[in-house]
Structures are given as structure tokens and as C-alpha cells.
């Protein structure tokens, strides 16, 4: 079966540096352990993406369109992955800024500064050099991917979109030609309408978004996903 733009596809992947073969990311638990990048709190399992929506790196997203299900390998240039190194994203700050917050900057330390993630490149002479580029910016990468299946089930499609867009797990109920989504908390009405419209377009079904009644009026933190995206881009 051939993958088309707009298809929902379950995918597994392992990403490596092209020059060294070092594994830096994977959906496979055993691969993560073998590469010494296993994280106890991380979730290792296939992900579901909507092809053409860049729910994954642009180079992979464009590569899988037109491919058959099964195993593939794709080489990515920096432009297709995490971008080229931007020298303007290398900044110098005085060490006093870090002392004020009781932070000891050492080379390799990753810091979140005003919502942007930076890596300490050097610390000497009272000056700290920070690199706000993504750690893999400028790198050529290789991804081994496996396209497991095309998702036709509307509930599975919609549930996966909420995990991708809002990082939340929901339970969609399908009634006839309508999907009813109950969120664990409230989101602004305008965002709810925009989200419902987008998901309706992708899943090709009418979507109604509701929120659980909760006396404490729990609200969904929409900044969490935006910060994650910012961290990926910087």
C-alpha cells in the first residue's frame, strides 16, 4: 500500500548522525538502551503522523509520501532536518547573570533562557558563550524508518492529533458522521473552534469539542506544547 499526502501513518524510526553513526533518537526501547540514550520517563513506541502536516522532520515528511509500507532509509541534509548553524544565535553573557540565579555554567550544560534552550559552549574570563542553535543544527542525519500501517479509524486519527498538537490523551467518541471529543480541561473558545476546524479537515469528519465539568475548572496549559516546539526550533 502506498502512502499519500493526508494519510495517517504509524511510523517507527531511529535517527543517527551520518558521519559517526551515533544514535540520538529512536522510538525503540531496546535501541535506546543499546545507544545509551534510554530515558526512564520517555515513551518508546510507534507514533502516528498525518503526512504533509510536518508532524515530523520536513525531510522525513516529504520522503514518505509515495512510499510503500515497510522499511526505508533516508539521508537528510541540515535544511531537511534541524537547519543550518546560525552564527547570530551564538550569544555572550556575563557570568554575573548566572551567579544571580545560583547557576554554575559549564560546557555542555543545557539551559532554558526566556523560553529558548541554549547550550553552554565555553565559560572563561567572566564570559559565558551560549549557543541557541539546535544541538543538531548543521548536521547531516540518517533515519531508518518503518511505515507500519495506514490508519483508517477516525477515533485513532483524532486521538493521535490531540497527542501531537496538545500533548494530551483524550477519548474520542464517534457517533455516526460526528466525533465528540471531551477534553480534560477548558481551552479558550476561539482556540477550540480553530482546533476543531483543523482536525475536521484532516480527519474528514465533523468534530465537536467539549470539556469535562470540573468544579476546580482545570485549564489545559497550551504553553507547554509551544515551549516544546520552541525548544525544537532553537
MIPA-886039 format. One line per field, with one value per residue (C-alpha): x, y, z; residue number from 1. Coordinates in steps of 0.25 Angstrom, whole numbers, plus 5000, padded with zeros to 4 digits. Example, Ala and Ser with C-alpha at 12.3 -4.5 7.8 and 13.67 -1.06 7.14 Angstrom:
2
u (5049  5055)
v (4982  4996)
w (5031  5029)
seq (1  2)
//
This chain:
234
u (5000  5005  5005  4999  4998  4988  4989  4990  5002  5008  5023  5035  5049  5063  5072  5087  5098  5103  5117  5118  5106  5103  5088  5082  5067  5058  5044  5050  5053  5064  5071  5071  5077  5088  5091  5092  5081  5070  5061  5053  5041  5041  5031  5036  5026  5022  5016  5005  5006  4998  5006  5008  5006  5020  5017  5031  5044  5041  5051  5044  5030  5033  5041  5030  5019  5018  5026  5021  5019  5031  5045  5053  5065  5066  5078  5075  5083  5083  5072  5063  5065  5069  5074  5088  5096  5092  5104  5095  5089  5102  5102  5111  5106  5114  5115  5109  5095  5097  5102  5090  5082  5092  5095  5109  5111  5120  5122  5111  5100  5087  5079  5065  5066  5054  5047  5059  5068  5083  5096  5108  5120  5130  5132  5144  5149  5136  5129  5119  5117  5103  5099  5084  5084  5078  5089  5087  5087  5097  5097  5095  5086  5081  5068  5064  5049  5038  5024  5015  5001  4991  4981  4967  4960  4954  4956  4970  4973  4967  4973  4987  4985  4982  4995  5002  4996  4993  5001  4989  4982  4967  4956  4948  4934  4929  4914  4910  4918  4922  4933  4931  4944  4944  4956  4961  4960  4956  4963  4959  4947  4954  4965  4955  4948  4961  4965  4952  4953  4967  4964  4951  4959  4970  4961  4950  4939  4931  4937  4931  4940  4935  4941  4939  4931  4941  4938  4952  4951  4964  4970  4979  4993  4995  5008  5014  5014  5018  5030  5034  5033  5041  5052  5052  5054  5065)
v (5000  5014  5025  5038  5052  5054  5039  5036  5027  5019  5020  5015  5022  5022  5035  5035  5045  5042  5044  5035  5026  5031  5029  5041  5038  5026  5020  5007  5004  4994  5003  5014  5005  5000  5014  5019  5029  5022  5031  5025  5035  5034  5027  5017  5013  5016  5030  5034  5045  5052  5052  5066  5073  5073  5065  5060  5066  5072  5063  5050  5056  5059  5046  5036  5042  5032  5021  5007  5002  4995  4999  5010  5019  5034  5043  5057  5070  5081  5088  5076  5074  5084  5095  5101  5107  5121  5129  5140  5130  5129  5139  5144  5147  5152  5141  5150  5147  5133  5135  5143  5130  5121  5114  5109  5109  5098  5094  5085  5090  5092  5104  5110  5125  5133  5121  5117  5106  5109  5100  5106  5105  5111  5118  5126  5140  5144  5142  5131  5127  5121  5114  5115  5107  5093  5083  5076  5089  5087  5072  5062  5051  5037  5032  5017  5017  5007  5010  5000  5003  5014  5018  5018  5018  5032  5031  5027  5038  5049  5043  5044  5058  5063  5056  5063  5077  5078  5067  5061  5048  5048  5038  5041  5036  5034  5036  5034  5044  5053  5051  5056  5060  5062  5070  5068  5083  5096  5104  5118  5117  5123  5113  5102  5106  5107  5093  5087  5092  5087  5073  5073  5076  5066  5054  5058  5057  5067  5069  5075  5079  5079  5080  5071  5078  5081  5089  5094  5098  5091  5098  5092  5098  5102  5108  5094  5090  5103  5103  5089  5094  5106  5097  5088  5100  5107)
w (5000  4996  5006  5001  5006  5016  5021  5035  5037  5048  5048  5055  5054  5058  5056  5054  5051  5037  5040  5052  5052  5067  5070  5076  5075  5074  5076  5080  5095  5092  5082  5092  5103  5093  5089  5104  5102  5109  5118  5129  5127  5112  5104  5093  5083  5069  5066  5057  5048  5037  5024  5019  5032  5037  5050  5048  5042  5028  5021  5026  5024  5009  5007  5012  5002  4991  4998  5001  5015  5021  5024  5018  5020  5017  5017  5022  5019  5030  5023  5023  5038  5048  5039  5037  5048  5050  5056  5061  5071  5078  5089  5100  5114  5127  5137  5147  5141  5145  5159  5162  5160  5166  5153  5150  5135  5130  5115  5110  5120  5114  5120  5117  5116  5113  5107  5098  5100  5099  5101  5109  5099  5108  5121  5124  5127  5133  5120  5116  5102  5099  5086  5084  5071  5072  5076  5063  5054  5043  5044  5033  5038  5034  5038  5038  5037  5037  5032  5039  5035  5029  5040  5035  5048  5051  5066  5065  5055  5064  5077  5071  5066  5080  5085  5074  5075  5090  5096  5103  5103  5100  5097  5085  5083  5069  5066  5052  5044  5056  5066  5080  5088  5103  5107  5122  5124  5117  5106  5100  5091  5079  5080  5082  5069  5061  5066  5063  5049  5047  5052  5044  5031  5034  5039  5029  5040  5048  5061  5074  5085  5099  5113  5125  5136  5148  5160  5160  5145  5141  5129  5119  5118  5104  5106  5109  5094  5089  5098  5093  5079  5082  5088  5076  5067  5076)
seq (1  2  3  4  5  6  7  8  9  10  11  12  13  14  15  16  17  18  19  20  21  22  23  24  25  26  27  28  29  30  31  32  33  34  35  36  37  38  39  40  41  42  43  44  45  46  47  48  49  50  51  52  53  54  55  56  57  58  59  60  61  62  63  64  65  66  67  68  69  70  71  72  73  74  75  76  77  78  79  80  81  82  83  84  85  86  87  88  89  90  91  92  93  94  95  96  97  98  99  100  101  102  103  104  105  106  107  108  109  110  111  112  113  114  115  116  117  118  119  120  121  122  123  124  125  126  127  128  129  130  131  132  133  134  135  136  137  138  139  140  141  142  143  144  145  146  147  148  149  150  151  152  153  154  155  156  157  158  159  160  161  162  163  164  165  166  167  168  169  170  171  172  173  174  175  176  177  178  179  180  181  182  183  184  185  186  187  188  189  190  191  192  193  194  195  196  197  198  199  200  201  202  203  204  205  206  207  208  209  210  211  212  213  214  215  216  217  218  219  220  221  222  223  224  225  226  227  228  229  230  231  232  233  234)
//
